[in-house]
Amino acid sequence: FDPFISVNRAWELSRSVRRALSLNKMLETSDFVTLHVLLSQDTRGIIGKEALSKMKKGAILLNFSRAEIVDEEAVIESLNNGHLGLYVTDFPTANSLKCPRIMSIPHLGASTKEAEDNCALMIVEQVQDFLMNGNIVNSVNFPNCSMERNGTMRLIVANKNVPNMVGQITAVLASANLNILEMVNKSKGDLAYNILDFEGDFSESLPRALEAIDGVKFVRVL
């Protein structure tokens, strides 16, 4: 169950994976429930008394996300009354270590051999995609912004996230008689990032004209 699954992530799933239409439906039909979500106001304590009561008797709960996703007191109560079969977590606490039906293991995070290999490969692919195509994924201070290439030339413009920046950028392009084939604009905090694809060539003066706009951080031609 994932209400926010991306198209790319969905393509990576095995055909044998069946999507549950709701969290309750997934809890009611699963022998094993494993959690892989970020901690937020929406997910804090999402597995509590109500959710545990909907799980199958004897089901096993595995939490390798964050400790606060699960209400530990509710889990211990469910284990003691025989409803929940086992709780496996890598966030051990003083209370969980006392419970014989809680399997506590060290918090490995991304320290497994497989995760180290996957992270190294992911970093190389994302840096390569940025250098060659200007696409940004998983940046700390820039928005996620990516687009398949469409055309012979690509322009990247990063700017302050203030009103009328896109209008000024497109006005410069229009004055150069350039027709935008496709464009994407994303923002994060006080930064905005634009990817624009064209047919044809740019004059050498175009990047300088864009850089002269107040608020433009940098321009790249790819």
Helices and strands as residue ranges (DSSP letters): H 7-12, H 23-29, E 32-35, H 49-54, E 60-63, G 67-69, H 72-80, E 86-89, H 94-98, E 102-104, H 113-133, E 153-160, H 165-175, E 182-188, E 191-198, H 205-211, E 216-221
